[in-house]
Amino acid sequence: MDEELLELQRQLEFAQQVKSSIRLSERNVVELVQKLHELRIIDFDLLHTVSGKEYITPEKLRNEMAAEIKKLGRVSLIDLADITGVDLYHVEKQAQCIVSDVPGLTLIQGEIISDSYWDNVAEEINERLQECSQIALAELAAQLQVGSELLTSVLELRIGTMVKGRLEGGQLYTPAYVACLSAMVRGAARGITVPTNLSVLWSSLQQLLQEMNGSSGVAVEGSFFQSLFNGLVKQGEILGSLRAGVHWTPTVFGIAQKEWIDSFFSQNSFISYEALLKLGIPQPLQYLQSRYPDGIPLVTIFVHPSMVEMLDASAEDTIEHDGWINSLSILPASFGNQDACKLLSLCQSVKLAVKSNKALILGESYVFSNGFIKDVFDRMEKEMETFNRSGSSMGMAFEDLHSVKEVKTGHDSSRFVELNEPGNESGSIRQSIEKGSKKKKGKATGNTKTSAAESGPDDQEYVPTKSKKNQRKGKDTSSRVSDSKTAAKKESDRLKEDNLCIPEEWVMQKITKIVPDFEEEGVDDPEMILRPLANYLRPMLLDSWKERRKALFTENTEKMKRVLDDLQKKLDESFLNLQLYVKALDLFEDDQSTSVILHKHLLRTTAASIVDMLLFNLDVHNKLKNGIEVEESQNSESISVTPGERIALAKSLPGSLSSRALALVEALEGKQVEIFISSLDEMAEDSGLLLKKLDKKLERTRLHSYRKDLTSQVSAESDPVSLLPKVVSLLYVQIHNRALQAPGRAISVAVSRLKDKLEDSAYSILRDYHTATVTLLALMSAATDDEQDCTADRILSKRELLESLMPSLKGLVLGTSQS
């Protein structure tokens, strides 16, 4: 045996000393191994290392990984790849095999962790927990570099065995610490005497723990406090009731609550639902009814029957003495209007008085005797009689408020001539008071809308209309007014309630003046009593005023007819003149600037006088129709109205007529006469008037009359400045058969247009006179009071020049007209 061994040693030494004839490179070795693998001489798998210089079998890799896992207990796959020098793919593949084959190993988030590792971690956590009493899982998870959920699942299996503590809300607590918290919760809950939201209590305990432990302490979640609290309630260590999981009502509070309610109700004979809600009673009405069966529930108050007896005695005394009473002034301040109203409905004396028309309830809390209502109505009725006797004073009292009321209610009148049907009320005002209080049944009612509804369908407005065919037949104002004359008897009994509007504010003001007690009682809110009382009295006052207006309307019928007849005559005359003047504007259509000047001048003069006359007379007619007396002096020929007064008159007209009038006034401020004529036509149609058209025959007649009148004015004119426009107008009549109305600014253009129509000598006279007139007017406008100024001499000389030229200028037109 030794010889064989020695022989082998010699052969090895020889082999080592012999130089090889063939040297293999790394590449040849790799190819050789691949060839052996293909020939199945090597029949097992080989894995390349990361360096590429070594081969390793899967079994070897698995053994190395298992040894490393056993050594460390927790190792990541990336670290295993670095340790074994094999690609991560093969490491992951072998890791899955190891985890599946070896129990107690888990592959989590790229790491292989053994149960022994978790046991060691649990022991470390338990040691730390016993030192700190509480640990946050988030902090442990951050230190171990694992997820909180994973750590929770691991610790839950070891709580009570390896970890001596309690896991709650992401926190670990020792039993001693849990007992301490339970004692804090018990003490805090027993100290509560009023209903409390437990979340507020838990916040207070958390703040207390933070102060005790400092910044290093771990915050205790409110859910843990709630869990401890629920356990104490089940054990009977805390007495009370829990609603919705967080609303705690201790038993001691319920006892004090009942005692306070009994004491308050016995002393005051009432208690509000709001007070019970503040005490934490969610359904106060049911609670009080079950506790006090004899009590009376109101809207916001629960009262004892003695409260009804007290109010009933005061109301009965008031009704017997023809007075009024505010029940809220007798009842405590906690009572509202609805409570007082319901309480009054329970008073026996008030119910009997209302049923027998001896009393009335207004504003929910006020009781008025019928005698008091009659006294107030009589005094207001007398004041209205004074207004009616004073003529237009009634209109002055209501006019502005009435116009505003018409705009608000959207009153629409399709024609100016409005006829009113008779009302269907019967009986005297006194009877309406007594019947009205019975209808009201103790409630504040009776407004204008109700009166209108009661007046029936006969109050519909009837407006006679005229077709265009009849208008072309030439029916005049008398024929149109004859419709109203035929129905004169019917008109005298009709009154439209929309036009009979007594302002609510006026009635309230008069009530305050008549009954100063309202102000003394502090009744300054109109919604409380003044407005309901005014709404009750207004229909009765309206009926009274209606009767008086019926009488006035009968008296004013003839006046209304006369006003319309006079207005139609004046309108015919003025509108024919306007149409005559408009025809002269056609001569200047090629000159836009001059045309605008002439249009504006015609609108400011002739058209303005038509509008003023129309608005003034329609306003008079409207006042007469509404029962307002108008002085005869107001029907004068000369009417001078300012722009502001013109707008006020337009707004005072009823319904759609007012909008037509405003459109007419707006057209008056425009630049086109045609627009004004269109608006005037619409206004006249709504007013029941006719606009007389200018035909050829009328044009010749009026033009002749205009020429004759103008000739006499030129002949008698002595003012050199005023003479020029009259001569120019007369020349246009003689040459163009047009009645030209031109302002001073347009005289220059009007004169220049006559150059081709006059002889050179005549035109020279006209032109020189115009030049001298312009110079004179310029000197007069530039004149001053300075004595050294020579302007006065120049004005005098220029005026003398014009006076010397006046005979020649008059000769241009008078000679022609005379011939």
Secondary structure as the mmCIF struct_conf table of DSSP 4:
data_model
#
loop_
_struct_conf.conf_type_id
_struct_conf.id
_struct_conf.beg_label_comp_id
_struct_conf.beg_label_asym_id
_struct_conf.beg_label_seq_id
_struct_conf.end_label_comp_id
_struct_conf.end_label_asym_id
_struct_conf.end_label_seq_id
HELX_RH_AL_P HELX_RH_AL_P1 ASP A 2 GLN A 17
BEND BEND1 VAL A 18 VAL A 18
HELX_LH_PP_P HELX_LH_PP_P1 LYS A 19 SER A 20
BEND BEND2 SER A 21 SER A 21
HELX_RH_AL_P HELX_RH_AL_P2 GLU A 26 GLU A 38
TURN_TY1_P TURN_TY1_P1 LEU A 39 ARG A 40
BEND BEND3 ILE A 41 ILE A 42
BEND BEND4 PHE A 44 PHE A 44
STRN STRN1 LEU A 47 HIS A 48
STRN STRN2 THR A 49 THR A 49
BEND BEND5 VAL A 50 LYS A 53
STRN STRN3 TYR A 55 ILE A 56
HELX_RH_AL_P HELX_RH_AL_P3 PRO A 58 LEU A 72
BEND BEND6 GLY A 73 GLY A 73
STRN STRN4 ARG A 74 SER A 76
HELX_RH_AL_P HELX_RH_AL_P4 LEU A 77 THR A 84
TURN_TY1_P TURN_TY1_P2 GLY A 85 GLY A 85
STRN STRN5 VAL A 86 VAL A 86
HELX_RH_AL_P HELX_RH_AL_P5 LEU A 88 ASP A 101
BEND BEND7 VAL A 102 VAL A 102
TURN_TY1_P TURN_TY1_P3 PRO A 103 GLY A 104
STRN STRN6 LEU A 105 ILE A 108
TURN_TY1_P TURN_TY1_P4 GLN A 109 GLY A 110
STRN STRN7 GLU A 111 SER A 114
HELX_RH_AL_P HELX_RH_AL_P6 ASP A 115 CYS A 132
BEND BEND8 SER A 133 SER A 133
STRN STRN8 GLN A 134 ALA A 136
HELX_RH_AL_P HELX_RH_AL_P7 LEU A 137 LEU A 144
TURN_TY1_P TURN_TY1_P5 GLN A 145 GLN A 145
BEND BEND9 VAL A 146 VAL A 146
HELX_RH_AL_P HELX_RH_AL_P8 SER A 148 ARG A 158
STRN STRN9 ILE A 159 ILE A 159
TURN_TY1_P TURN_TY1_P6 GLY A 160 MET A 162
STRN STRN10 VAL A 163 VAL A 163
BEND BEND10 GLY A 165 GLY A 165
STRN STRN11 ARG A 166 GLU A 168
TURN_TY1_P TURN_TY1_P7 GLY A 169 GLY A 170
STRN STRN12 GLN A 171 TYR A 173
HELX_RH_AL_P HELX_RH_AL_P9 PRO A 175 ARG A 190
TURN_TY1_P TURN_TY1_P8 GLY A 191 GLY A 191
BEND BEND11 VAL A 194 VAL A 194
STRN STRN13 THR A 196 ASN A 197
HELX_RH_AL_P HELX_RH_AL_P10 LEU A 198 ASN A 213
HELX_RH_3T_P HELX_RH_3T_P1 GLY A 214 SER A 216
BEND BEND12 GLY A 217 GLY A 217
HELX_LH_PP_P HELX_LH_PP_P2 VAL A 218 GLU A 221
HELX_RH_AL_P HELX_RH_AL_P11 GLY A 222 LYS A 234
TURN_TY1_P TURN_TY1_P9 GLN A 235 GLY A 236
BEND BEND13 GLU A 237 ILE A 238
STRN STRN14 GLY A 240 ARG A 243
TURN_TY1_P TURN_TY1_P10 ALA A 244 VAL A 246
STRN STRN15 HIS A 247 PRO A 250
HELX_RH_AL_P HELX_RH_AL_P12 THR A 251 ASN A 268
BEND BEND14 SER A 269 SER A 269
STRN STRN16 PHE A 270 SER A 272
HELX_RH_AL_P HELX_RH_AL_P13 TYR A 273 LYS A 278
TURN_TY1_P TURN_TY1_P11 LEU A 279 GLY A 280
BEND BEND15 PRO A 282 PRO A 282
HELX_RH_AL_P HELX_RH_AL_P14 PRO A 284 ARG A 291
TURN_TY1_P TURN_TY1_P12 PRO A 293 ASP A 294
STRN STRN17 ILE A 296 PRO A 297
BEND BEND16 VAL A 299 THR A 300
STRN STRN18 ILE A 301 VAL A 303
HELX_RH_AL_P HELX_RH_AL_P15 PRO A 305 GLU A 320
TURN_TY1_P TURN_TY1_P13 HIS A 321 ASP A 322
STRN STRN19 TRP A 324 ASN A 326
HELX_RH_AL_P HELX_RH_AL_P16 SER A 327 ILE A 330
BEND BEND17 LEU A 331 LEU A 331
TURN_TY1_P TURN_TY1_P14 ALA A 333 SER A 334
HELX_RH_AL_P HELX_RH_AL_P17 ASN A 337 SER A 345
TURN_TY1_P TURN_TY1_P15 LEU A 346 LEU A 346
HELX_RH_AL_P HELX_RH_AL_P18 GLN A 348 LYS A 355
TURN_TY1_P TURN_TY1_P16 SER A 356 ASN A 357
BEND BEND18 LYS A 358 LYS A 358
STRN STRN20 ALA A 359 LEU A 362
TURN_TY1_P TURN_TY1_P17 GLY A 363 SER A 365
STRN STRN21 TYR A 366 SER A 369
HELX_RH_AL_P HELX_RH_AL_P19 ASN A 370 ARG A 389
TURN_TY1_P TURN_TY1_P18 SER A 390 SER A 392
HELX_RH_AL_P HELX_RH_AL_P20 SER A 393 THR A 409
TURN_TY1_P TURN_TY1_P19 GLY A 410 GLY A 410
BEND BEND19 SER A 414 SER A 414
BEND BEND20 PHE A 416 PHE A 416
STRN STRN22 LEU A 419 LEU A 419
HELX_LH_PP_P HELX_LH_PP_P3 GLU A 421 GLU A 421
STRN STRN23 PRO A 422 PRO A 422
HELX_LH_PP_P HELX_LH_PP_P4 GLY A 423 GLY A 423
BEND BEND21 GLY A 427 GLY A 427
HELX_RH_AL_P HELX_RH_AL_P21 ILE A 429 LYS A 440
TURN_TY1_P TURN_TY1_P20 LYS A 441 GLY A 442
BEND BEND22 LYS A 443 LYS A 443
HELX_RH_AL_P HELX_RH_AL_P22 THR A 448 GLU A 454
TURN_TY1_P TURN_TY1_P21 SER A 455 SER A 455
HELX_RH_3T_P HELX_RH_3T_P2 PRO A 457 ASP A 459
BEND BEND23 GLN A 460 GLN A 460
STRN STRN24 TYR A 462 TYR A 462
HELX_RH_AL_P HELX_RH_AL_P23 LYS A 468 ARG A 472
TURN_TY1_P TURN_TY1_P22 LYS A 473 GLY A 474
HELX_RH_AL_P HELX_RH_AL_P24 THR A 477 THR A 486
TURN_TY1_P TURN_TY1_P23 ALA A 487 ALA A 487
HELX_RH_AL_P HELX_RH_AL_P25 ALA A 488 SER A 492
TURN_TY1_P TURN_TY1_P24 ASP A 493 ASP A 493
STRN STRN25 ARG A 494 ARG A 494
TURN_TY1_P TURN_TY1_P25 GLU A 497 ASN A 499
HELX_RH_AL_P HELX_RH_AL_P26 GLU A 504 ILE A 514
TURN_TY1_P TURN_TY1_P26 PRO A 516 PRO A 516
HELX_RH_AL_P HELX_RH_AL_P27 ASP A 517 GLU A 520
TURN_TY1_P TURN_TY1_P27 GLU A 521 GLY A 522
TURN_TY1_P TURN_TY1_P28 PRO A 526 ILE A 529
HELX_RH_AL_P HELX_RH_AL_P28 LEU A 530 LYS A 583
HELX_RH_3T_P HELX_RH_3T_P3 ALA A 584 PHE A 588
TURN_TY1_P TURN_TY1_P29 GLU A 589 ASP A 590
HELX_RH_AL_P HELX_RH_AL_P29 GLN A 592 LEU A 602
HELX_RH_PI_P HELX_RH_PI_P1 LEU A 603 ALA A 607
HELX_RH_AL_P HELX_RH_AL_P30 ALA A 608 LYS A 625
TURN_TY1_P TURN_TY1_P30 ASN A 626 GLY A 627
HELX_RH_3T_P HELX_RH_3T_P4 GLU A 632 GLN A 634
BEND BEND24 ASN A 635 ASN A 635
BEND BEND25 GLU A 637 GLU A 637
HELX_RH_AL_P HELX_RH_AL_P31 PRO A 643 SER A 652
BEND BEND26 LEU A 653 LEU A 653
HELX_RH_AL_P HELX_RH_AL_P32 GLY A 655 LEU A 668
TURN_TY1_P TURN_TY1_P31 GLU A 669 GLU A 669
BEND BEND27 GLY A 670 LYS A 671
HELX_RH_AL_P HELX_RH_AL_P33 VAL A 673 SER A 687
TURN_TY1_P TURN_TY1_P32 GLY A 688 GLY A 688
HELX_RH_AL_P HELX_RH_AL_P34 LYS A 696 ALA A 716
HELX_RH_AL_P HELX_RH_AL_P35 PRO A 720 HIS A 736
HELX_RH_AL_P HELX_RH_AL_P36 GLY A 744 SER A 752
TURN_TY1_P TURN_TY1_P33 ARG A 753 LYS A 757
BEND BEND28 LEU A 758 LEU A 758
HELX_RH_AL_P HELX_RH_AL_P37 ASP A 760 ALA A 782
BEND BEND29 ASP A 785 ASP A 785
TURN_TY1_P TURN_TY1_P34 GLU A 787 GLN A 788
HELX_RH_AL_P HELX_RH_AL_P38 THR A 791 GLN A 818
#
